[in-house]
């Protein structure tokens, strides 16, 4: 973990006034949360081929079932490179890694546009565009002016999945709270997502900040203190879905910050889990596909075919 001084610096750097959403996201990097037990490094998911575009994405989205139409057309999967979180992806692209298609969440669109990582998407080249849920076509953060910079393909919630047999006092809905992740009773059996947006912002929501993306200096100070208090209670930070799901399944972890599909999968396996609706509010997210600005013209057709495959109704079955 980073030293206490790193969190102090995060606060002190912005202590002079309120934080805009963009400034907050940029400033989060100074906190530098990293995995305690299992650091995630950039990694290739398959052997690279010059015949196919490279997709840069979260672990779990590289599976063939997510791009079946691409495989049907070209006989193989695209090149895949996986990130732990978007901050890792950003650092790698700054350093010269050039994928063709990436899969960030909407809050990154403005910054990645400013960094010239991405360029507008031409939806006329997507045959499944009309299959996209209408509300996902109008997510504000996916536009820069009149240019559509991201095609939204996924949405969901970040909250807490917990074992109801091991923490039964949290079953009643009026007891649902992010505070379970600060409960000293479960020291060493709690997990947080190793992502700046899903980590620090959870503390901001739990703290009661009026606008977590535009906090006063006092509110940021409260968040810093909460993060200090939480660190000794955690089993680990991880951004690996399989890791936190296996830990919940085994009982190694009683409660974990997670995405909504975690509870769905574990429940289908017969495990006694519940996905909280915290009284402080869950985090909502929208993520999708972007076209990287350095893509070679001769690769664009396949890149659009790849994006189209992810939008196919069959992918969501």
C-alpha positions as CSV (number, residue, x, y, z in Angstrom):
1,X,0.0,0.0,0.0
2,X,1.0,3.6,-0.4
3,X,2.2,5.5,2.7
4,X,-0.1,7.8,4.7
5,X,1.8,10.7,3.3
6,X,0.4,9.9,-0.2
7,X,-3.2,10.4,1.0
8,X,-2.1,13.6,2.8
9,X,-0.6,14.9,-0.4
10,X,-3.8,14.1,-2.3
11,X,-5.8,16.3,0.2
12,X,-3.2,19.1,0.5
13,X,-2.8,19.5,-3.3
14,X,-6.5,20.3,-3.6
15,X,-7.1,22.0,-0.2
16,X,-7.5,25.5,-1.6
17,X,-11.0,25.0,-3.1
18,X,-13.6,22.8,-4.5
19,X,-12.8,19.9,-6.8
20,X,-14.4,19.6,-10.2
21,X,-15.1,16.1,-11.4
22,X,-12.2,16.3,-13.9
23,X,-9.8,17.6,-11.2
24,X,-10.9,14.9,-8.8
25,X,-10.3,12.1,-11.2
26,X,-6.9,13.5,-12.1
27,X,-6.0,14.0,-8.4
28,X,-7.0,10.5,-7.4
29,X,-3.9,9.2,-9.0
30,X,-1.8,10.8,-6.2
31,X,-3.5,8.4,-3.7
32,X,-2.1,5.4,-5.7
33,X,-4.2,2.5,-4.4
34,X,-2.7,-0.8,-5.4
35,X,-3.5,-4.4,-4.7
36,X,-2.2,-5.7,-1.4
37,X,-2.2,-9.4,-2.1
38,X,-2.3,-9.7,-5.9
39,X,-1.0,-6.9,-8.0
40,X,-2.4,-6.9,-11.5
41,X,0.1,-6.1,-14.3
42,X,-0.8,-5.4,-18.0
43,X,-1.1,-8.7,-19.7
44,X,-1.9,-10.2,-23.1
45,X,-4.8,-12.5,-23.2
46,X,-3.8,-14.2,-26.5
47,X,-0.9,-14.2,-29.0
48,X,-0.9,-11.1,-31.1
49,X,-1.6,-11.3,-34.8
50,X,-1.2,-8.5,-37.4
51,X,-4.4,-9.7,-39.1
52,X,-6.7,-8.6,-36.2
53,X,-7.3,-5.4,-34.2
54,X,-6.2,-5.2,-30.6
55,X,-8.8,-4.8,-27.9
56,X,-7.8,-3.3,-24.6
57,X,-10.3,-4.2,-21.9
58,X,-11.2,-5.4,-18.5
59,X,-10.7,-9.1,-17.6
60,X,-13.8,-11.1,-18.3
61,X,-14.7,-9.3,-21.5
62,X,-12.1,-11.2,-23.6
63,X,-14.1,-14.4,-23.7
64,X,-15.2,-15.7,-27.1
65,X,-18.9,-15.5,-26.1
66,X,-18.6,-11.7,-26.0
67,X,-17.6,-11.3,-29.7
68,X,-19.0,-14.4,-31.4
69,X,-20.0,-12.6,-34.6
70,X,-16.4,-11.4,-35.1
71,X,-15.2,-15.0,-34.8
72,X,-17.8,-16.2,-37.2
73,X,-16.7,-13.7,-39.8
74,X,-12.9,-13.9,-39.4
75,X,-12.3,-17.3,-37.9
76,X,-10.5,-16.1,-34.8
77,X,-10.7,-13.7,-31.9
78,X,-9.1,-10.3,-32.0
79,X,-5.9,-9.6,-30.1
80,X,-6.6,-9.0,-26.5
81,X,-4.8,-7.0,-23.8
82,X,-6.2,-6.7,-20.3
83,X,-6.0,-3.9,-17.8
84,X,-6.6,-3.9,-14.1
85,X,-8.3,-0.6,-14.1
86,X,-8.5,2.5,-16.4
87,X,-5.7,4.3,-14.6
88,X,-3.4,1.4,-15.5
89,X,-4.7,1.5,-19.1
90,X,-4.1,5.3,-19.3
91,X,-0.5,4.9,-18.1
92,X,0.2,2.2,-20.6
93,X,-1.2,4.2,-23.5
94,X,0.8,7.3,-22.4
95,X,3.9,5.1,-22.5
96,X,3.2,4.1,-26.1
97,X,0.9,1.1,-26.1
98,X,-1.5,1.5,-29.1
99,X,-4.6,-0.7,-29.1
100,X,-7.3,-0.2,-31.8
101,X,-10.4,-0.5,-29.6
102,X,-10.8,0.1,-25.9
103,X,-13.5,-0.4,-23.4
104,X,-13.5,2.4,-20.7
105,X,-16.4,3.8,-18.7
106,X,-18.0,7.0,-19.6
107,X,-16.3,9.2,-17.0
108,X,-13.0,8.7,-18.9
109,X,-14.3,9.9,-22.3
110,X,-13.5,13.6,-21.8
111,X,-10.0,12.9,-20.5
112,X,-9.1,10.3,-23.1
113,X,-10.4,12.7,-25.8
114,X,-8.2,15.5,-24.4
115,X,-5.2,13.1,-24.4
116,X,-6.0,12.3,-28.0
117,X,-6.4,8.6,-27.2
118,X,-9.8,8.3,-29.0
119,X,-11.7,9.6,-32.0
120,X,-15.4,9.8,-32.9
121,X,-17.3,6.6,-33.7
122,X,-19.3,6.4,-36.9
123,X,-22.5,4.6,-35.9
124,X,-23.5,4.2,-39.5
125,X,-20.8,1.5,-39.6
126,X,-22.5,-0.5,-36.8
127,X,-25.3,-2.8,-38.1
128,X,-26.4,-3.5,-34.5
129,X,-26.7,0.2,-33.6
130,X,-30.5,0.0,-33.8
131,X,-30.4,-2.9,-31.3
132,X,-28.9,-0.7,-28.6
133,X,-31.3,0.4,-25.9
134,X,-32.3,4.0,-26.7
135,X,-31.4,5.5,-23.3
136,X,-27.9,4.2,-23.7
137,X,-27.5,6.2,-26.9
138,X,-27.9,9.5,-25.1
139,X,-25.6,9.1,-22.1
140,X,-24.2,12.7,-21.8
141,X,-20.6,11.8,-21.0
142,X,-20.2,9.8,-24.2
143,X,-20.4,12.9,-26.4
144,X,-17.9,15.7,-27.0
145,X,-19.9,18.4,-28.7
146,X,-21.8,16.7,-31.5
147,X,-19.2,13.9,-31.7
148,X,-20.1,10.5,-30.3
149,X,-16.9,9.3,-28.7
150,X,-18.1,6.1,-27.0
151,X,-20.8,3.5,-27.8
152,X,-22.4,2.5,-24.5
153,X,-22.8,-1.2,-24.2
154,X,-23.0,-2.0,-20.5
155,X,-24.4,-0.4,-17.4
156,X,-24.7,-1.5,-13.8
157,X,-24.1,-0.8,-10.1
158,X,-21.2,-0.9,-7.7
159,X,-22.3,-1.9,-4.2
160,X,-21.6,-4.5,-1.6
161,X,-22.1,-8.3,-2.0
162,X,-22.1,-10.0,1.4
163,X,-22.6,-13.4,2.8
164,X,-26.0,-13.4,4.6
165,X,-25.1,-16.5,6.6
166,X,-22.0,-14.9,8.0
167,X,-23.3,-11.3,8.5
168,X,-27.0,-11.8,9.1
169,X,-27.4,-8.5,10.9
170,X,-27.1,-6.7,7.6
171,X,-29.9,-8.6,5.9
172,X,-32.8,-6.1,6.6
173,X,-32.8,-3.5,3.9
174,X,-32.8,-0.7,6.4
175,X,-29.4,-2.1,7.5
176,X,-27.8,-1.9,4.1
177,X,-24.9,0.4,4.2
178,X,-21.4,0.9,2.8
179,X,-20.4,0.8,6.5
180,X,-20.1,-2.9,6.5
181,X,-16.8,-2.4,4.7
182,X,-15.7,-0.5,7.8
183,X,-17.1,-2.9,10.4
184,X,-14.3,-3.9,12.8
185,X,-16.2,-7.1,13.6
186,X,-15.1,-8.4,10.2
187,X,-11.5,-7.2,10.2
188,X,-9.5,-9.2,7.7
189,X,-12.5,-10.5,5.9
190,X,-13.5,-7.4,3.8
191,X,-12.5,-6.5,0.3
192,X,-12.4,-3.3,-1.8
193,X,-12.1,-2.9,-5.5
194,X,-8.6,-1.8,-6.5
195,X,-9.8,1.0,-8.7
196,X,-9.6,4.7,-8.0
197,X,-13.1,5.4,-9.1
198,X,-14.6,2.4,-7.2
199,X,-12.3,2.8,-4.2
200,X,-12.0,6.4,-3.1
201,X,-15.4,7.3,-4.4
202,X,-17.0,4.6,-2.2
203,X,-15.5,6.3,0.8
204,X,-16.8,9.7,-0.5
205,X,-20.3,8.3,-0.8
206,X,-20.1,6.7,2.6
207,X,-18.8,9.9,4.2
208,X,-22.0,11.7,3.2
209,X,-20.3,14.2,0.8
210,X,-23.0,16.3,-0.8
211,X,-21.4,15.9,-4.2
212,X,-18.6,13.4,-4.3
213,X,-17.3,14.8,-7.5
214,X,-17.1,18.4,-6.2
215,X,-16.1,18.1,-2.5
216,X,-15.1,20.8,-0.1
217,X,-11.8,20.6,1.7
218,X,-13.5,19.4,4.8
219,X,-15.3,16.7,2.9
220,X,-12.1,15.5,1.3
221,X,-10.5,15.4,4.8
222,X,-13.3,13.1,6.0
223,X,-12.7,10.8,3.0
224,X,-9.0,10.6,3.8
225,X,-9.7,9.7,7.4
226,X,-12.2,7.0,6.4
227,X,-9.6,5.5,4.1
228,X,-7.0,5.4,6.9
229,X,-9.5,3.7,9.2
230,X,-10.4,1.1,6.6
231,X,-7.0,-0.1,5.5
232,X,-6.3,-2.3,8.6
233,X,-9.7,-3.9,8.2
234,X,-9.3,-5.2,4.6
235,X,-8.2,-8.6,3.5
236,X,-7.1,-7.0,0.3
237,X,-7.7,-4.6,-2.5
238,X,-8.3,-6.4,-5.8
239,X,-9.7,-5.6,-9.3
240,X,-9.9,-9.2,-10.2
241,X,-13.6,-10.3,-10.3
242,X,-12.7,-14.0,-9.9
243,X,-10.6,-13.3,-6.8
244,X,-13.3,-11.5,-4.9
245,X,-16.0,-14.0,-6.0
246,X,-13.9,-17.0,-4.9
247,X,-13.1,-15.3,-1.6
248,X,-16.9,-14.7,-1.0
249,X,-17.7,-18.3,-2.0
250,X,-15.1,-19.8,0.4
251,X,-16.0,-17.5,3.2
252,X,-12.5,-16.0,3.3
253,X,-14.3,-12.7,2.7
254,X,-17.6,-11.8,4.2
255,X,-18.3,-8.6,2.4
256,X,-16.8,-7.2,-0.8
257,X,-17.3,-4.1,-2.9
258,X,-18.4,-5.5,-6.2
259,X,-20.5,-5.1,-9.3
260,X,-24.0,-6.4,-9.5
261,X,-23.2,-9.4,-11.6
262,X,-21.2,-10.9,-8.7
263,X,-24.3,-11.5,-6.6
264,X,-26.2,-12.9,-9.6
265,X,-23.5,-15.5,-10.3
266,X,-22.9,-16.5,-6.7
267,X,-26.7,-16.8,-6.1
268,X,-27.0,-19.1,-9.2
269,X,-24.4,-21.3,-7.6
270,X,-26.5,-21.6,-4.5
271,X,-24.5,-19.4,-2.2
272,X,-26.3,-17.3,0.4
273,X,-25.4,-13.8,-0.7
274,X,-27.1,-10.4,-1.1
275,X,-26.3,-7.3,-3.1
276,X,-26.9,-4.3,-1.0
277,X,-28.9,-1.1,-1.8
278,X,-26.9,1.1,0.6
279,X,-28.8,3.8,2.3
280,X,-26.0,6.2,1.3
281,X,-26.7,5.2,-2.4
282,X,-24.9,2.8,-4.7
283,X,-22.5,3.8,-7.5
284,X,-23.9,3.6,-11.0
285,X,-21.7,3.2,-14.1
286,X,-21.9,3.1,-17.9
287,X,-19.2,1.6,-20.0
288,X,-18.7,0.9,-23.7
289,X,-16.5,0.8,-26.7
290,X,-14.2,3.5,-28.1
291,X,-12.1,3.7,-31.3
292,X,-8.5,4.6,-30.6
293,X,-7.2,7.5,-32.5
294,X,-4.0,5.8,-33.8
295,X,-5.8,2.9,-35.5
296,X,-4.5,2.3,-39.0
297,X,-7.1,2.9,-41.7
298,X,-6.8,-0.7,-43.0
299,X,-7.8,-2.0,-39.6
300,X,-10.9,0.1,-39.2
301,X,-13.3,-2.3,-40.9
302,X,-12.4,-5.1,-38.5
303,X,-12.4,-2.8,-35.5
304,X,-16.0,-1.8,-36.4
305,X,-16.9,-5.4,-36.9
306,X,-15.5,-6.1,-33.4
307,X,-17.5,-3.3,-31.9
308,X,-20.6,-4.5,-33.7
309,X,-20.1,-8.0,-32.3
310,X,-20.2,-6.7,-28.8
311,X,-23.4,-4.9,-29.5
312,X,-25.1,-8.0,-31.0
313,X,-28.2,-9.1,-29.1
314,X,-26.7,-12.6,-29.1
315,X,-23.8,-11.3,-26.9
316,X,-26.3,-10.5,-24.2
317,X,-28.0,-13.8,-24.2
